[in-house]
């Protein structure tokens, strides 16, 4: 049986680029705690190569993954200015890492500008396809961080600007200063704290990138229903969770991450799973 490709999920526009609605989150290709390189760098590169071979043309990363390791992996594996220039790479700026693995918001405008230049150099591109503010910094005025990204777009350092880990109110404030191409918040069938953010993205036709779409640690109160639907349709809970996300809104672009080719193929195959309306209603209500 032929493995379905990412194209089975349909397409969406992100920052002026049309991509398939099944992306790939590259974070797990780093070492433990998302620090340093993986134990097997060639295996990590093979996952990236296989993702693109399966039609994935949207890859999510961040300066903080490694830090720096993930962006270099992507650049050393994919020819982003040649054979793979059709692949959109979304990166993020505004988070520091400690040696203990802490994630520390750092939204200083000068730092964001510097991070963008460093990311552009690591990826080996003329401009970043999409740069997202990794997380609002409570010690920096949010609008100052956003206007720094807007300035980077105006200067041609980045093509499009996105946000991550934001509220509806922050999303609305950001839109007063720059065209927001994407919002990346945690969201999955069992954790829907950002329903309002997703609804706002749909209202403005802005791509919504749910991170942790497969809910590490389980789907919470929805776990039983997800498992039951998977059993009824001879598939996996992971495929059900991804199919539900794709059905939840036309602006959703899941970015499941894995360091396994086998799991990658299963995730992409979920793009071809069409759950019936009654199953989707049960998942909605779970």
Backbone as numpy.savetxt, mean C-alpha at the origin, in Angstrom:
# Nx Ny Nz CAx CAy CAz Cx Cy Cz
-4.09 -25.38 -14.05 -4.95 -24.19 -14.05 -4.06 -22.94 -14.05
-4.42 -21.97 -14.88 -3.66 -20.73 -14.96 -3.97 -19.85 -13.76
-2.91 -19.30 -13.16 -3.11 -18.41 -12.02 -3.67 -17.08 -12.50
-4.79 -16.61 -11.94 -5.30 -15.28 -12.33 -4.25 -14.21 -12.08
-4.24 -13.19 -12.92 -3.30 -12.09 -12.74 -3.98 -10.94 -12.03
-3.18 -9.93 -11.68 -3.71 -8.75 -10.98 -4.77 -8.05 -11.81
-4.74 -8.22 -13.13 -5.70 -7.55 -14.00 -7.13 -7.98 -13.73
-7.31 -9.16 -13.11 -8.67 -9.65 -12.83 -9.41 -8.75 -11.86
-8.69 -7.92 -11.12 -9.32 -7.02 -10.14 -9.83 -5.73 -10.76
-9.53 -5.49 -12.03 -9.90 -4.22 -12.64 -8.84 -3.16 -12.38
-9.08 -1.95 -12.80 -8.08 -0.90 -12.69 -8.58 0.30 -11.87
-7.63 1.13 -11.50 -7.92 2.36 -10.77 -6.86 3.38 -11.15
-7.20 4.66 -11.08 -6.22 5.71 -11.36 -5.65 6.22 -10.04
-4.32 6.26 -9.97 -3.63 6.78 -8.79 -2.62 7.83 -9.25
-2.89 9.07 -8.95 -1.96 10.12 -9.32 -1.71 10.23 -10.80
-2.75 10.00 -11.59 -2.61 10.12 -13.04 -2.11 8.87 -13.73
-1.84 7.80 -12.97 -1.37 6.54 -13.55 -2.45 5.47 -13.33
-2.75 4.72 -14.37 -3.74 3.65 -14.26 -3.04 2.36 -13.87
-3.50 1.75 -12.77 -2.87 0.52 -12.27 -3.96 -0.50 -11.97
-3.55 -1.77 -11.91 -4.48 -2.82 -11.52 -4.76 -2.73 -10.02
-5.96 -3.18 -9.62 -6.42 -3.01 -8.24 -5.93 -4.10 -7.28
-4.92 -4.83 -7.65 -4.27 -5.74 -6.70 -2.79 -5.40 -6.69
-2.36 -4.70 -5.64 -0.99 -4.28 -5.54 -0.17 -5.23 -4.68
1.03 -4.78 -4.33 1.91 -5.58 -3.50 2.63 -4.67 -2.51
2.59 -5.04 -1.23 3.32 -4.32 -0.19 4.65 -5.00 0.06
5.74 -4.28 -0.18 7.07 -4.90 -0.17 7.73 -4.91 1.21
7.08 -4.40 2.23 7.69 -4.25 3.55 8.29 -5.55 4.08
7.62 -6.69 3.84 8.06 -7.96 4.43 9.32 -8.51 3.79
9.86 -7.83 2.80 11.10 -8.29 2.19 12.34 -7.83 2.97
12.11 -7.07 4.04 13.23 -6.66 4.91 13.49 -7.74 5.97
14.43 -7.45 6.86 14.75 -8.38 7.93 13.72 -8.31 9.05
13.96 -9.01 10.15 13.03 -9.00 11.29 12.78 -7.59 11.80
11.53 -7.35 12.21 11.10 -6.02 12.68 11.23 -4.95 11.60
11.30 -5.38 10.34 11.44 -4.48 9.19 12.71 -3.64 9.32
13.76 -4.28 9.81 15.06 -3.65 9.96 16.11 -4.49 9.23
16.96 -3.81 8.45 18.04 -4.51 7.79 17.58 -5.38 6.63
18.53 -6.08 6.03 18.21 -6.92 4.87 17.61 -8.26 5.28
16.95 -8.95 4.34 16.41 -10.28 4.64 17.53 -11.31 4.71
17.23 -12.45 5.28 18.23 -13.52 5.36 18.63 -14.01 3.99
17.68 -14.00 3.04 17.95 -14.48 1.68 17.57 -13.39 0.68
18.52 -12.51 0.34 18.20 -11.40 -0.57 17.70 -11.85 -1.94
18.23 -12.97 -2.46 17.80 -13.42 -3.77 16.34 -13.89 -3.74
15.94 -14.54 -2.65 14.55 -14.96 -2.52 13.63 -13.75 -2.49
14.07 -12.67 -1.84 13.27 -11.44 -1.81 13.13 -10.86 -3.21
14.21 -10.85 -3.96 14.14 -10.33 -5.33 13.22 -11.18 -6.19
13.21 -12.49 -5.96 12.35 -13.37 -6.74 10.88 -13.08 -6.49
10.53 -12.70 -5.26 9.15 -12.33 -4.97 8.75 -11.10 -5.79
9.62 -10.10 -5.83 9.33 -8.91 -6.62 9.19 -9.24 -8.10
10.09 -10.06 -8.61 10.02 -10.43 -10.03 8.73 -11.18 -10.33
8.34 -12.09 -9.42 7.13 -12.87 -9.65 5.89 -11.97 -9.57
5.90 -11.00 -8.67 4.77 -10.08 -8.56 4.53 -9.37 -9.89
5.58 -8.84 -10.47 5.44 -8.12 -11.73 5.03 -9.08 -12.85
5.54 -10.30 -12.82 5.16 -11.29 -13.84 3.68 -11.63 -13.76
3.11 -11.51 -12.56 1.68 -11.79 -12.37 0.81 -10.56 -12.65
1.41 -9.52 -13.16 0.64 -8.34 -13.55 0.56 -7.25 -12.51
1.17 -7.44 -11.35 1.15 -6.40 -10.33 1.94 -5.19 -10.84
1.30 -4.05 -10.87 1.98 -2.85 -11.34 1.88 -1.70 -10.35
1.63 -2.05 -9.07 1.64 -1.06 -7.99 2.35 -1.68 -6.80
3.49 -1.12 -6.43 4.32 -1.65 -5.35 4.46 -0.58 -4.28
4.15 -0.96 -3.04 4.21 -0.02 -1.91 5.46 -0.25 -1.10
6.14 0.85 -0.74 7.34 0.77 0.08 7.40 2.03 0.96
8.54 2.26 1.60 8.74 3.45 2.43 10.21 3.61 2.75
10.61 4.84 2.95 11.97 5.12 3.40 12.27 4.36 4.70
11.26 4.22 5.55 11.46 3.61 6.88 11.62 2.10 6.84
11.32 1.46 5.71 11.43 0.01 5.63 12.89 -0.39 5.42
13.51 -0.77 6.48 14.93 -1.16 6.41 15.81 -0.53 7.46
15.83 0.80 7.62 15.35 1.81 6.68 16.23 1.86 5.42
15.63 2.21 4.32 16.33 2.32 3.05 16.49 1.01 2.30
16.48 -0.09 3.03 16.71 -1.40 2.41 15.68 -1.71 1.33
14.41 -1.49 1.63 13.33 -1.88 0.73 13.39 -1.12 -0.60
13.64 0.18 -0.53 13.73 0.96 -1.76 14.90 0.48 -2.62
16.03 0.16 -1.98 17.18 -0.34 -2.75 16.88 -1.70 -3.36
16.15 -2.57 -2.64 15.77 -3.87 -3.19 14.96 -3.71 -4.47
13.99 -2.81 -4.41 13.13 -2.60 -5.57 13.94 -2.09 -6.76
14.81 -1.12 -6.51 15.60 -0.54 -7.59 16.59 -1.54 -8.18
17.12 -2.44 -7.36 18.10 -3.41 -7.86 17.45 -4.58 -8.58
16.13 -4.75 -8.38 15.41 -5.88 -8.99 14.62 -5.47 -10.22
14.01 -4.30 -10.17 13.16 -3.84 -11.26 13.82 -2.68 -12.01
13.70 -2.69 -13.31 14.23 -1.61 -14.14 13.14 -0.55 -14.27
13.11 0.37 -13.31 12.01 1.32 -13.22 12.06 2.41 -14.29
13.16 2.53 -14.99 13.24 3.52 -16.08 13.27 2.85 -17.44
13.07 1.53 -17.46 13.09 0.80 -18.71 11.97 -0.21 -18.78
12.32 -1.49 -18.67 11.35 -2.57 -18.82 10.17 -2.46 -17.86
10.43 -1.95 -16.64 9.37 -1.91 -15.63 8.90 -0.49 -15.33
9.05 0.41 -16.29 8.64 1.79 -16.02 7.13 1.91 -15.85
6.38 0.88 -16.28 4.92 0.90 -16.10 4.53 0.61 -14.65
5.48 0.13 -13.83 5.19 -0.19 -12.43 5.22 1.09 -11.60
4.13 1.37 -10.93 4.07 2.53 -10.03 4.63 2.14 -8.68
5.61 2.88 -8.21 6.19 2.64 -6.88 5.74 3.76 -5.95
5.00 3.39 -4.94 4.54 4.36 -3.93 5.44 4.23 -2.72
6.09 5.32 -2.35 6.91 5.29 -1.15 6.37 6.29 -0.13
6.96 6.29 1.05 6.46 7.14 2.14 7.63 7.83 2.83
7.37 9.01 3.35 8.36 9.78 4.10 7.71 10.30 5.37
8.54 10.55 6.39 8.01 11.14 7.62 8.04 10.22 8.82
8.82 9.15 8.76 8.95 8.25 9.91 10.41 7.85 10.10
10.88 7.95 11.33 12.21 7.49 11.70 12.13 6.11 12.32
13.23 5.36 12.28 13.30 4.07 12.94 14.40 4.10 14.00
14.15 3.43 15.11 15.19 3.29 16.14 15.82 1.91 15.99
17.01 1.70 16.59 17.64 0.38 16.53 16.76 -0.71 17.14
15.82 -0.31 18.02 14.91 -1.29 18.64 13.66 -1.54 17.80
13.56 -0.87 16.66 12.43 -1.10 15.78 11.26 -0.16 15.98
11.41 0.88 16.81 10.32 1.84 17.03 10.03 2.62 15.74
8.76 3.00 15.58 8.35 3.84 14.45 8.07 5.23 15.01
8.85 6.22 14.62 8.81 7.54 15.24 8.41 8.58 14.20
7.21 9.17 14.31 6.79 10.19 13.34 7.78 11.36 13.34
8.11 11.84 12.15 9.02 12.99 12.03 8.62 13.75 10.77
7.67 14.67 10.96 7.10 15.38 9.82 7.67 16.75 9.55
8.88 17.02 10.07 9.52 18.31 9.81 9.63 18.55 8.30
9.18 19.69 7.81 9.18 19.92 6.36 10.54 19.73 5.70
11.60 20.24 6.33 12.93 20.08 5.74 13.34 18.62 5.68
12.96 17.87 6.70 13.29 16.45 6.70 12.53 15.72 5.60
11.26 16.06 5.41 10.47 15.43 4.35 11.08 15.71 2.99
11.51 16.94 2.78 12.13 17.29 1.49 13.40 16.47 1.28
14.18 16.33 2.34 15.41 15.55 2.24 15.12 14.08 1.98
14.14 13.52 2.70 13.78 12.12 2.50 13.36 11.86 1.06
12.62 12.78 0.49 12.16 12.60 -0.89 13.34 12.52 -1.85
14.33 13.38 -1.63 15.51 13.36 -2.50 16.28 12.04 -2.35
16.39 11.57 -1.10 17.09 10.31 -0.85 16.34 9.14 -1.48
15.02 9.12 -1.34 14.22 8.04 -1.93 14.33 8.07 -3.45
14.31 9.24 -4.03 14.45 9.35 -5.48 15.79 8.79 -5.94
16.83 9.07 -5.18 18.16 8.56 -5.52 18.22 7.04 -5.37
17.66 6.51 -4.27 17.68 5.06 -4.06 16.95 4.32 -5.18
15.80 4.86 -5.57 14.99 4.19 -6.59 15.52 4.42 -8.00
16.41 5.39 -8.14 17.03 5.62 -9.44 16.09 6.19 -10.48
15.18 7.05 -10.04 14.18 7.63 -10.95 14.32 9.15 -10.98
13.74 9.75 -12.00 13.78 11.22 -12.11 12.82 11.87 -11.13
11.70 11.22 -10.89 10.73 11.72 -9.91 10.01 10.54 -9.29
9.54 10.71 -8.07 8.82 9.65 -7.36 7.38 9.60 -7.87
6.91 8.40 -8.21 5.55 8.26 -8.72 4.53 8.77 -7.71
4.70 8.36 -6.46 3.75 8.73 -5.40 4.50 8.77 -4.08
4.45 9.91 -3.40 5.06 10.06 -2.09 3.97 10.34 -1.08
3.87 9.49 -0.06 2.83 9.62 0.96 3.46 10.04 2.30
2.77 10.92 3.00 3.17 11.25 4.37 2.90 10.02 5.23
3.95 9.44 5.81 3.82 8.15 6.49 2.88 8.21 7.69
2.96 9.28 8.42 2.09 9.44 9.59 2.17 10.88 10.06
1.05 11.50 10.43 1.12 12.85 10.99 2.00 12.87 12.24
2.78 13.93 12.37 3.66 14.10 13.51 2.96 15.02 14.52
2.70 14.53 15.73 1.99 15.36 16.71 2.76 16.60 17.13
4.07 16.61 16.85 4.90 17.76 17.24 5.12 18.75 16.09
4.52 18.48 14.94 4.66 19.36 13.78 3.28 19.69 13.24
3.06 20.93 12.89 1.77 21.31 12.31 1.51 20.47 11.06
0.37 19.80 11.04 0.05 18.87 9.96 0.09 19.57 8.60
-0.43 20.77 8.53 -0.49 21.45 7.25 0.90 21.86 6.75
1.85 22.07 7.66 3.22 22.34 7.24 3.84 21.12 6.58
3.55 19.93 7.12 4.04 18.70 6.51 3.43 18.53 5.12
2.14 18.77 5.01 1.46 18.58 3.74 1.96 19.57 2.69
2.13 20.83 3.08 2.59 21.81 2.10 4.03 21.53 1.66
4.82 20.87 2.50 6.16 20.46 2.07 6.07 19.44 0.94
5.11 18.51 1.04 4.92 17.54 -0.03 4.37 18.22 -1.28
3.48 19.19 -1.08 2.95 19.93 -2.22 4.08 20.66 -2.95
5.00 21.22 -2.19 6.15 21.91 -2.78 7.01 20.95 -3.58
7.20 19.73 -3.06 7.97 18.72 -3.78 7.31 18.37 -5.12
5.98 18.32 -5.11 5.28 18.05 -6.36 5.46 19.21 -7.33
5.35 20.44 -6.83 5.50 21.61 -7.69 6.90 21.68 -8.29
7.89 21.18 -7.56 9.28 21.21 -8.03 9.62 20.03 -8.94
8.67 19.10 -9.08 8.92 17.96 -9.94 9.68 16.82 -9.30
9.86 16.88 -7.97 10.54 15.79 -7.27 9.60 14.59 -7.15
8.31 14.88 -6.99 7.30 13.81 -6.92 6.19 14.12 -7.91
5.57 13.07 -8.42 4.47 13.25 -9.37 3.12 13.39 -8.68
2.97 12.72 -7.53 1.69 12.75 -6.83 1.94 12.63 -5.33
0.98 13.13 -4.56 1.10 13.18 -3.09 -0.02 12.35 -2.46
0.33 11.59 -1.44 -0.66 10.83 -0.70 -0.48 10.98 0.80
-1.38 10.36 1.55 -1.36 10.42 3.01 -1.44 9.01 3.58
-1.07 8.88 4.83 -1.21 7.59 5.50 -1.51 7.83 6.98
-2.31 6.95 7.55 -2.66 7.02 8.97 -3.32 8.35 9.34
-4.31 8.75 8.52 -4.97 10.04 8.76 -6.45 9.85 9.06
-7.02 10.88 9.66 -8.45 10.94 9.93 -9.14 11.62 8.76
-10.48 11.60 8.77 -11.24 12.31 7.74 -10.92 13.80 7.79
-10.83 14.33 9.00 -10.56 15.76 9.16 -9.20 16.13 8.58
-8.19 15.31 8.82 -6.86 15.58 8.26 -6.87 15.45 6.74
-7.58 14.48 6.25 -7.73 14.31 4.80 -8.33 15.57 4.18
-9.38 16.07 4.79 -10.04 17.27 4.26 -9.10 18.48 4.32
-8.35 18.61 5.41 -7.41 19.74 5.54 -6.31 19.65 4.48
-5.82 18.45 4.24 -4.76 18.27 3.25 -5.24 18.66 1.85
-6.50 18.35 1.55 -7.04 18.65 0.24 -7.14 20.15 -0.03
-7.05 20.95 1.02 -7.05 22.40 0.84 -5.72 22.90 0.29
-4.69 22.05 0.37 -3.34 22.48 -0.02 -2.78 21.73 -1.21
-3.28 20.52 -1.46 -2.69 19.71 -2.54 -3.72 18.68 -3.01
-3.62 18.28 -4.25 -4.45 17.19 -4.73 -3.96 15.89 -4.10
-4.81 15.24 -3.33 -4.44 14.00 -2.64 -4.76 12.82 -3.55
-3.73 12.05 -3.90 -3.91 10.94 -4.83 -4.28 9.65 -4.14
-3.93 9.52 -2.85 -4.17 8.26 -2.15 -4.19 8.47 -0.65
-4.86 7.54 0.03 -4.82 7.47 1.49 -4.55 6.02 1.87
-3.59 5.83 2.74 -3.20 4.47 3.16 -3.40 4.35 4.68
-4.47 3.65 5.07 -4.78 3.41 6.47 -4.96 1.92 6.71
-4.84 1.50 7.96 -5.12 0.10 8.27 -6.61 -0.17 8.08
-6.90 -1.27 7.38 -8.31 -1.60 7.13 -8.39 -3.02 6.59
-9.34 -3.78 7.11 -9.60 -5.12 6.59 -10.98 -5.55 7.08
-11.40 -6.74 6.70 -12.76 -7.19 6.99 -13.05 -7.24 8.49
-12.02 -7.42 9.30 -12.23 -7.50 10.74 -11.88 -6.25 11.51
-11.31 -5.26 10.84 -10.89 -4.03 11.51 -11.27 -2.85 10.61
-12.37 -2.20 10.96 -12.96 -1.19 10.07 -13.05 0.18 10.74
-12.06 0.51 11.55 -12.08 1.78 12.26 -12.08 2.98 11.31
-11.60 2.74 10.08 -11.47 3.85 9.14 -12.50 3.80 8.03
-13.69 3.30 8.36 -14.79 3.29 7.39 -15.08 4.69 6.84
-15.09 5.69 7.73 -15.40 7.06 7.30 -14.33 7.60 6.36
-13.08 7.23 6.61 -12.00 7.68 5.73 -12.17 7.06 4.34
-12.48 5.76 4.31 -12.71 5.10 3.03 -13.88 5.73 2.30
-14.96 6.01 3.01 -16.12 6.63 2.38 -15.78 8.01 1.81
-14.95 8.75 2.52 -14.53 10.07 2.03 -13.68 9.93 0.77
-12.81 8.93 0.75 -11.99 8.69 -0.44 -12.87 8.35 -1.63
-13.89 7.53 -1.40 -14.80 7.17 -2.49 -15.54 8.39 -3.00
-15.94 9.26 -2.09 -16.68 10.46 -2.49 -15.84 11.37 -3.40
-14.53 11.40 -3.17 -13.65 12.25 -3.96 -12.87 11.47 -5.02
-13.17 10.19 -5.18 -12.49 9.34 -6.16 -10.97 9.31 -5.91
-10.62 9.11 -4.65 -9.22 9.01 -4.23 -8.92 7.57 -3.87
-7.81 7.04 -4.34 -7.45 5.65 -4.07 -7.26 5.42 -2.57
-7.82 4.33 -2.07 -7.67 3.96 -0.67 -6.86 2.67 -0.62
-5.70 2.72 0.04 -4.78 1.59 0.12 -4.84 0.98 1.51
-5.60 -0.08 1.70 -5.68 -0.68 3.04 -4.42 -1.47 3.37
-3.71 -1.03 4.42 -2.57 -1.87 4.81 -3.02 -2.87 5.87
-2.24 -3.94 6.01 -2.65 -5.12 6.78 -4.00 -5.64 6.29
-4.19 -5.79 4.97 -5.48 -6.25 4.46 -5.81 -7.67 4.89
-4.77 -8.43 5.29 -4.99 -9.80 5.73 -4.90 -9.94 7.24
-4.92 -8.82 7.95 -5.07 -8.79 9.41 -4.16 -9.77 10.14
-2.87 -9.46 10.23 -2.00 -10.32 11.04 -2.58 -10.49 12.44
-2.71 -11.71 12.88 -3.29 -11.96 14.19 -4.76 -12.31 14.14
-5.36 -12.27 12.94 -6.75 -12.69 12.82 -7.71 -11.57 12.50
-8.92 -11.95 12.10 -9.93 -10.99 11.66 -10.91 -10.61 12.76
-10.55 -10.83 14.01 -11.38 -10.38 15.11 -12.77 -10.99 15.08
-13.77 -10.15 15.28 -15.15 -10.63 15.36 -15.63 -11.23 14.04
-14.93 -10.92 12.93 -15.35 -11.44 11.62 -14.72 -12.79 11.30
-13.85 -13.28 12.16 -13.07 -14.50 11.87 -13.97 -15.68 11.51
-15.00 -15.92 12.31 -15.87 -17.09 12.09 -16.57 -17.00 10.74
-17.08 -15.83 10.41 -17.79 -15.67 9.14 -16.83 -15.80 7.96
-15.66 -15.21 8.06 -14.68 -15.31 6.98 -14.33 -16.78 6.72
-14.10 -17.53 7.79 -13.76 -18.95 7.65 -14.91 -19.74 7.04
-16.12 -19.45 7.47 -17.29 -20.16 6.95 -17.48 -19.89 5.46
-17.35 -18.64 5.05 -17.50 -18.30 3.64 -16.40 -18.97 2.81
-15.20 -19.01 3.35 -14.10 -19.67 2.64 -14.40 -21.15 2.43
-14.88 -21.81 3.47 -15.22 -23.24 3.37 -16.33 -23.47 2.33
-17.33 -22.62 2.34 -18.46 -22.78 1.43 -18.06 -22.61 -0.03
-17.02 -21.82 -0.28 -16.63 -21.53 -1.66 -15.29 -22.16 -2.03
-14.86 -23.12 -1.20 -13.65 -23.89 -1.49 -12.45 -22.99 -1.77
-12.25 -22.02 -0.87 -11.12 -21.12 -1.02 -10.54 -20.85 0.37
-9.68 -19.89 0.49 -9.02 -19.61 1.75 -9.60 -18.36 2.41
-9.46 -18.24 3.73 -9.90 -17.01 4.39 -9.20 -15.77 3.83
-7.95 -15.91 3.46 -7.20 -14.77 2.91 -7.82 -14.31 1.59
-8.19 -15.27 0.74 -8.82 -14.91 -0.53 -10.16 -14.23 -0.30
-10.91 -14.72 0.67 -12.20 -14.11 1.00 -12.00 -12.68 1.48
-11.01 -12.47 2.34 -10.75 -11.13 2.87 -10.38 -10.15 1.77
-9.56 -10.59 0.82 -9.16 -9.71 -0.28 -10.33 -9.45 -1.23
-11.11 -10.48 -1.50 -12.27 -10.31 -2.38 -13.28 -9.34 -1.76
-13.46 -9.44 -0.44 -14.38 -8.51 0.24 -13.88 -7.07 0.11
-12.58 -6.87 0.25 -12.03 -5.52 0.12 -12.27 -4.96 -1.27
-12.04 -5.77 -2.30 -12.24 -5.30 -3.67 -13.70 -4.95 -3.92
-14.61 -5.70 -3.27 -16.04 -5.43 -3.44 -16.51 -4.26 -2.58
-15.75 -3.94 -1.53 -16.19 -2.91 -0.58 -16.32 -1.55 -1.24
-15.41 -1.22 -2.15 -15.46 0.08 -2.82 -14.58 0.03 -4.07
-14.97 0.71 -5.13 -14.15 0.73 -6.35 -12.85 1.49 -6.19
-12.68 2.24 -5.09 -11.42 2.98 -4.91 -10.41 2.19 -4.07
-10.78 1.01 -3.60 -9.86 0.21 -2.77 -8.81 -0.47 -3.65
-7.56 -0.35 -3.23 -6.43 -1.00 -3.90 -5.65 -1.76 -2.82
-5.96 -3.04 -2.61 -5.26 -3.80 -1.56 -3.77 -3.95 -1.89
-2.95 -3.95 -0.86 -1.50 -4.13 -1.05 -1.00 -5.22 -0.10
-1.50 -6.46 -0.23 -1.04 -7.53 0.66 0.46 -7.76 0.50
1.13 -7.95 1.63 2.57 -8.17 1.60 2.93 -9.58 2.02
4.01 -10.09 1.47 4.49 -11.41 1.82 5.93 -11.54 1.35
6.67 -12.45 1.97 8.02 -12.76 1.52 8.06 -14.12 0.83
6.89 -14.68 0.53 6.76 -16.01 -0.05 6.13 -15.93 -1.44
6.76 -16.55 -2.43 6.18 -16.59 -3.78 4.84 -17.32 -3.75
4.76 -18.40 -2.98 3.52 -19.16 -2.89 2.37 -18.31 -2.38
2.62 -17.56 -1.29 1.57 -16.71 -0.74 1.25 -15.55 -1.70
2.26 -15.03 -2.37 2.05 -13.97 -3.36 1.09 -14.45 -4.44
1.33 -15.65 -4.97 0.47 -16.18 -6.04 -0.96 -16.36 -5.54
-1.12 -16.82 -4.31 -2.46 -16.99 -3.75 -3.16 -15.64 -3.59
-2.42 -14.63 -3.15 -3.02 -13.30 -2.97 -3.47 -12.72 -4.31
-2.62 -12.82 -5.32 -2.98 -12.28 -6.63 -4.16 -13.04 -7.22
-4.19 -14.34 -6.99 -5.30 -15.16 -7.50 -6.63 -14.72 -6.93
-6.61 -14.14 -5.73 -7.86 -13.67 -5.12 -8.51 -12.56 -5.93
-7.75 -11.93 -6.83 -8.32 -10.90 -7.70 -9.40 -11.48 -8.59
-9.33 -12.78 -8.84 -10.31 -13.42 -9.70 -11.47 -14.06 -8.97
-11.53 -13.89 -7.64 -12.61 -14.48 -6.85 -13.78 -13.52 -6.75
-14.92 -13.93 -7.25 -16.15 -13.12 -7.17 -17.09 -13.79 -6.18
-17.21 -13.22 -5.01 -18.12 -13.78 -4.02 -19.55 -13.35 -4.33
-20.53 -14.23 -4.11 -21.93 -13.86 -4.36 -22.40 -12.80 -3.36
-23.49 -12.15 -3.73 -24.00 -11.03 -2.92 -24.34 -11.44 -1.50
-24.88 -12.65 -1.32 -25.25 -13.05 0.03 -24.04 -13.24 0.92
-22.94 -13.75 0.35 -21.71 -13.91 1.12 -21.14 -12.55 1.50
-21.18 -11.60 0.57 -20.68 -10.26 0.85 -21.51 -9.58 1.94
-22.84 -9.80 1.91 -23.69 -9.22 2.96 -23.34 -9.78 4.33
-23.10 -11.08 4.39 -22.72 -11.69 5.68 -21.39 -11.13 6.18
-20.47 -10.93 5.28 -19.18 -10.37 5.67 -19.34 -8.90 6.10
-20.20 -8.17 5.40 -20.47 -6.79 5.80 -21.00 -6.74 7.25
-21.84 -7.68 7.58 -22.50 -7.69 8.89 -21.68 -8.36 9.99
-20.58 -8.99 9.60 -19.82 -9.81 10.58 -19.26 -8.93 11.68
